[in-house]
Amino acid sequence: MKPVVNAVRRYDSRGRREQARRTRTCVLRAAQRLFLTDGYAGTTIAAIALTARVSTETVYKAFGNKPGVVRAIHARALAGEGPISTERQSDEMRTHEPDPRRIIQNWANFATQVTPRVAPILLLVRSAAASSPELAALWEELEDQRLERMTDNARHLLDRGHLREGCSLEEARDILWAYTSPELYERLVLRQGWPVDRYGRFISAGIIATILPA
């Protein structure tokens, strides 16, 4: 009988983890809708809990506070819905792709997948940072993370001799950072109505023309 009991316990453990995952996803989806509709200041933990049909204690226990919820929304958007995160896909691609133009074109393609999910969250944080010290700190944290990512990408190109003559690691990093900024997406896609694929072609062509040899 003991093996049967153990099997039941393993099943119950898996069930609890799956339920926790579903609850977390439900809370983050509800929170994102509220933040983007009502703004950061206008959204409360109580409202998130009510919309997600969970207790406020559940939200606090899972995320700590409102900045914690926003951080989790950003991480979820950055990772994507699939089993392999977009960043991991990017890393694997650049490892196996020898052509720097193809690498940058693929990066731009990843940007068209990630930026529509991530940019609204980053813009929310940027807006709220003006009146919330916690969100100001989060904004700096997320921008530092993005800059670190672009540094890693630039170093990959530099180490393989792909950068044009005279283009330093810092210059390549800053160009990648600027072209993938939420502000550029905001201006071209959200404000000017560019299709996302046109935005992707624009950043790809701009980066290639600026940091690779002619």
N, C-alpha and C positions, 0 to 999 in steps of 0.2 A: 504493500500500500504506500510505502514511503515515496517511491519514484513518482507515483501518481500525484501525491501532494506537492512535490517539487515542481512537477510539470504545471500544475494549476498556479502555483506561485509565480513561475516564470511568465505564464500567460497573463496573469493579473498585472505584473510589472510592466509588460509590454503595453497592455491596455491603458495603464495609467500614463505612461509616457506619451502614447498616441493622443490620449485625451488632453494632456497638458499642451501638446504641440498644436492641436486644433484650437484650444482656448487661446493660446498665445497669438495664433494667426488671426483669429476673430477679433481680438482686442486691437491688434495693430491695424487691421483693415478699418475698423470703426474709428480708431484714433486718427488715421490718415484722412479719412473723409471729413471728420470734424475740423481738424487743423486747417485743411485746405479750404473749407467752406467758411468757418467762423474765425479763423486766425488762431495764433498761439494763445494770446491773452484771453480770447473769448471761449476757449475750450478748457473745461475742467476735468479732473480725474473722474468726478462723479458722472459727468456727461458721457465720458468714454465708457465707463462701466455700464451705465444705463443702456447705451447704444449696443454694446457688445453682450448685454444680458448676463453680466457677471457682477460680483461684488466689488466695491472699491478696494477692499482688502486684497482681492485677487490681483488687481492692477498694481497696487503698491508692492505686493510681494514679488511680482514678476519683474517690475521695471524700476522700482524705487520712487520715482517722481516723474513729473512731466518731461524734463530734459532726458531722462532715461528712456521714456517712451519714444521721443523723437529720435534719439540715437539708435534705438532698435528698429524703427521704421527705416532710417537711412541704411542701416546694415542689411536689412531685408531687401530693399530696393537695389542696392549695389550687388548683392549676390544673385538676384534673379530667382526665378521659380524652379528652374531645373535642378537636377542632382549635382551638376558641376557648375561652380560659380563662374561668372563672366571673367573675373580676374584670373582664375586658374586656366580657363580656356585661352585667354590672351597669353599667359606665360608659356603654355604648351605650344601654342602656335609659333611664337617668336623663336622658340628653341629649335623648331624643325624647319622654319622658313628661311632660306638663305638670302632672298631678294629683299633689300630694305624698302623698296617701294611697295612690295606686296605686304610687308609687315605693317607699314603705315596705313595702307588701304584697309587692312584687316582691323587695325586699331580704330580707324574711323567707323568701320562697320559695327564694331563692338560699341562704340560711342552712340550710334543710332539706336542700339538696343537698351543701353544703360541710362543715357542722359534723360530720355523722357520719363523714366521712373525716378531718377535721383534729383534732377534739377529742381522740380517743384519743392522737394523737401529742403534742399540747400537754400533756395530762395526764401522759404518760410523762416529758416533759421537766421538768415541774414537780416530779414526784416525785423524779426523779434529781438535780435541782438541789440538794437538801439535802445530798448527799454528793459532788457533782462540781462543782468550780469551773467547768469547761468548760461543763457543762450549765446551771449557774446563769447564766453569761454568755449562753448561747444562749436561755434562757428570757426574759431581759431584752430581748434583741434581737428575739425574735418578738413579745413583748408590745408593744414600741415600734413595730414594724411594724403591728400590728393597731390601735394607737392612732392612728397616722398615717393609716391607711385610714379610720378613723371620723371623724377630723378633716376629711378631704377630703369625706366624705359630708355631714357637718354643714355645712361651708362651702357646699356646693351648695345645701342648703335655705335657709341664711341669705341667700345672694346673690340668691335668687329670691323673697325675702320670705315664705317658707313657715312660718317658725317663729312660735310664739305670742308675743305681746307679753311682753317681759321675759326670754325665753329666749335666753341668750347662746350664742355659738359653743362655748364651753367646756362649758356645761351640756349642750347637745345632743350634743356629742362624747362626754362621759362617759356619758350615758344610752345612746347607741348602743353604746358600748364595753361597758357592763355587760350589756345585753340579749343581746349576741352573744358573751359570755364562755364559755369551755369549762366553767367551773364551773356556770353555769346549765344548760347541756346535761347535765352530769354529774348534777346533782340531779334534774332533771325527767324526763329520758329514761333515763339509765343506772340511776339509783337508784330513781325512782318509777315507771318503766315507761311514761311517757307515749308515745303514738305520735308520730312525728316531725311529722306534719301538725298535731297539736294543739299541739305545741311551737312550730311556725311561726306558728299563729294567735295564740298567747299573746304572742310577742314583737312581732308586728305590732300587735296591739291595744294593748299596753303602750306601745310607742314612739309611736304615733299619739296616744294619750290624754295623753302626757306632754309632747311637744314641739310638737304642732300646735295651732292654735286650735280651740276647742270647736265 
